[in-house]
Structures are given as structure tokens and as C-alpha cells.
Amino acid sequence: MGGMDMEQEDEVFREALIGKKIPVLTLDNQWHRLFTQTGANEEIQRLEDALNEILKRQGKLNTELKSLSAFKKKLMQEIVSIMELPDSTAKEKKMSENKRMIEESNQKMEDYNDELMDIPRQIDEANFALMLASMRLCYSRIQQNVREIDEINQWVSDFKVQLKKKIIQKQQKEIWNDEMYNYMHSIFGPDVIDMFDMKYNPQNVLNKAKDLVSEKTPKQE
């Protein structure tokens, strides 16, 4: 899939989504962890907000329906109570007012139910758009990370080569220091340390080897 433009990406991603059950992404904890905590992205944010607005509208409609249902029940109970009262202008007015409010409530409930029937389609479309954007972002970040991983691997490889060279240089210099120190020590003795302003007494490759030999050789009585 390397080198695809957005049109090609969308075509491949759309085909991949056929028949897949996609969770509502803004309600999915794993999606949030991957796509909202790894840096801001304007497209993702815009589509996320659009989906959340539809979900909020769905919640509001359901709440409104419950409130209207309770209100309508209360109005009908009032009508039952009013019917037991003696006939009067006030009674007729109250009955008429309650019936009018019941009709208004019925109309609102019908409108809300009609809108609710279309909400799942809106959620699916908004969720699908957010999934496509998430796939594009995921693909882009994976490609970028692959390039950076390759660069890091190359850096590590180059560093290992340089490290090996430096270790060899260090060992060679230690050997040279031992040889020069031993030569000077044989002529000047311990004073060579002060004479050459040496901060340490070299005990590197050659001296260590000599120490090991002397330890293994029995002292002559």
C-alpha cells in the first residue's frame, strides 16, 4: 500500500470495512487511547464532534419523549378528575386546554420518534467517516514510524561500527601506554609517575598479562 494517495487509501479502506462491525468510536476506550491521546488532529476532532452531536441529540430526544409521556399521562389524569366536576365554563375551558396540550404532546412525540428512526443511519454515516479518517491517520503514522525506525536502525548500525573502532583505538592506546610506561619505569623507576605527570599507574593489557605470569611462577628461595 506504499505511496497511495487519499483516493486510493479511501477505496482500499472502504472495501476493508465492508461487513465489519465497527463500534461507535467515540464510545470506544481503545479508540480514544489511540487517537485522542497521541496528538491533536483537526479532521479527527471535527468528525468526532459531529458524531458526538448526533449521540447527544439521540439522548435528548429520548429524554424529551419520556418527559412528554409523563406530561401526557398527567394531563389525562386531570381530565378524568375534571369530568367528575359539575358542568361549568371553567370545566369546559380546562378540558379544552388539556386536550389541546395532549394533541400538541402527541404531535411532538410523533416528530421526535420520526427523527429518532433516522438517528441510527446518521450515527452509522458519521461513525464510518470517523473510521475512515482514523484508518488514514493510522496508516500515515505507521508509515512515518517505519521510516523513523529504519533511520534509527541505521543509526544504531553506524554507531556499532564506530563503537567497535573506538574500542580498538582505546585498546591500542592502552597497549602503547603500557609499553612506554614499562620502558620509562625500567630506566627511572617509580619516579616516572611524577616525572610524566601521570594521574594513574597503568595496569592495562601488558602489565596485567605480566602480573598473571608472575603470580603463576613460584618464587625462588
C-alpha positions, 0 to 999 in steps of 0.5 A: 500500500506504499505511496497511495494517495487519499483516493486510493487509501479511501477505496482500499479502506472502504472495501476493508470495512465492508461487513465489519462491525465497527463500534461507535468510536467515540464510545470506544476506550481503545479508540480514544487511547489511540487517537485522542491521546497521541496528538491533536488532529483537526479532521479527527476532532471535527468528525468526532464532534459531529458524531458526538452531536448526533449521540447527544441529540439521540439522548435528548430526544429520548429524554424529551419523549419520556418527559412528554409521556409523563406530561401526557399521562398527567394531563389525562389524569386531570381530565378524568378528575375534571369530568367528575366536576359539575358542568361549568365554563371553567370545566369546559375551558380546562378540558379544552386546554388539556386536550389541546396540550395532549394533541400538541404532546402527541404531535411532538412525540410523533416528530421526535420518534420520526427523527429518532428512526433516522438517528441510527443511519446518521450515527452509522454515516458519521461513525464510518467517516470517523473510521475512515479518517482514523484508518488514514491517520493510522496508516500515515503514522505507521508509515512515518514510524517505519521510516523513523525506525529504519533511520534509527536502525541505521543509526544504531548500525553506524554507531556499532561500527564506530563503537567497535573502532573506538574500542580498538583505538582505546585498546591500542592506546592502552597497549602503547601506554603500557609499553612506554610506561614499562620502558620509562619505569625500567630506566627511572623507576617509580619516579616516572609517575611524577616525572610524566605527570601521570594521574594513574599507574597503568595496569592495562593489557601488558602489565596485567598479562605480566602480573598473571605470569608472575603470580603463576611462577613460584618464587625462588628461595 
